[in-house]
Amino acid sequence: MTGIELQALSVLRALAEIAGMFLLAQGALFLLAGGRREQNFVYQMFSIITRPVISTTRFMMPKLIADKYIAFIAFFLLFWLWILLAYVRQVACELNGLVCG
């Protein structure tokens, strides 16, 4: 694996981390803003940013899973993707004799 593939793994891992952080922040605002969250500008921005992750998760999940659980599932899928990408990057570094920190 060359440096480009390692950089691609790092970028994918960073994107998964950022998306997870936005989902986490949106969840915190969900709790803090209460019933008025739809009028909250920051919550609306987080909703726009996380919409691709939520809609992809909704597409992957069976229809019997309620929509209120999709954000939780999306967060945990991103978490495990983040862990998997870290593992793959570490294995790739070890196979190439590199020290990746």
C-alpha positions in Angstrom: 0.0 0.0 0.0 1.4 3.4 -0.9 1.2 6.6 0.9 -1.8 7.7 -1.2 -3.9 4.7 0.0 -2.9 5.4 3.6 -3.9 9.1 3.1 -7.2 7.9 1.7 -7.8 5.7 4.7 -7.0 8.7 7.0 -9.3 11.0 5.1 -12.2 8.4 5.2 -11.6 8.0 8.9 -11.6 11.7 9.5 -14.9 12.1 7.6 -16.5 9.3 9.6 -15.3 11.1 12.8 -16.6 14.5 11.7 -20.0 13.0 10.8 -20.2 11.2 14.1 -19.4 14.4 16.0 -22.1 16.3 14.1 -24.6 13.5 15.0 -23.5 13.7 18.6 -23.9 17.5 18.6 -27.3 17.2 17.0 -28.4 14.7 19.7 -27.2 17.1 22.4 -29.2 19.9 20.9 -32.2 17.6 20.6 -32.1 17.2 24.4 -31.3 20.8 25.2 -33.7 22.6 22.8 -36.7 20.4 23.5 -39.8 21.0 21.5 -38.5 24.2 20.0 -35.6 22.5 18.3 -37.0 22.9 14.8 -36.8 26.7 15.2 -33.2 26.5 16.4 -30.9 27.7 13.7 -27.9 25.5 14.8 -30.1 22.4 15.0 -31.3 23.1 11.5 -27.8 23.4 10.3 -26.8 20.1 12.0 -29.9 18.5 10.4 -28.7 19.6 6.9 -25.2 18.4 7.5 -26.2 15.0 8.9 -29.0 14.3 6.3 -26.8 12.2 4.0 -25.8 9.9 6.8 -29.3 9.6 8.2 -30.8 8.9 4.7 -28.1 6.3 3.9 -28.8 4.6 7.2 -32.5 4.7 6.6 -31.9 3.1 3.2 -29.8 0.3 4.6 -32.1 -0.6 7.5 -35.3 -2.6 7.2 -38.6 -0.7 7.2 -39.7 -2.3 10.5 -37.1 -0.1 12.4 -38.8 3.1 13.5 -37.4 6.4 12.2 -36.7 7.7 15.7 -33.9 5.0 16.1 -32.2 5.8 12.8 -30.0 8.5 14.2 -28.7 6.2 17.0 -28.0 3.5 14.5 -26.2 5.9 12.2 -24.0 7.1 15.0 -23.0 3.6 16.0 -22.4 2.5 12.4 -20.1 5.5 12.0 -18.4 4.6 15.2 -17.7 1.1 14.1 -16.6 2.3 10.6 -14.2 4.7 12.4 -12.8 1.7 14.4 -12.6 -0.5 11.3 -10.7 2.2 9.3 -8.2 2.7 12.2 -7.6 -1.1 12.3 -7.2 -1.3 8.5 -4.8 1.6 8.5 -2.7 0.1 11.3 -2.5 -3.3 9.5 -1.5 -1.6 6.3 1.2 0.4 8.1 2.5 -2.8 9.7 2.5 -4.7 6.4 4.6 -1.9 4.8 7.0 -1.6 7.7 5.8 1.9 8.5 5.3 3.5 11.8 1.8 5.1 11.8 0.7 6.9 14.9 
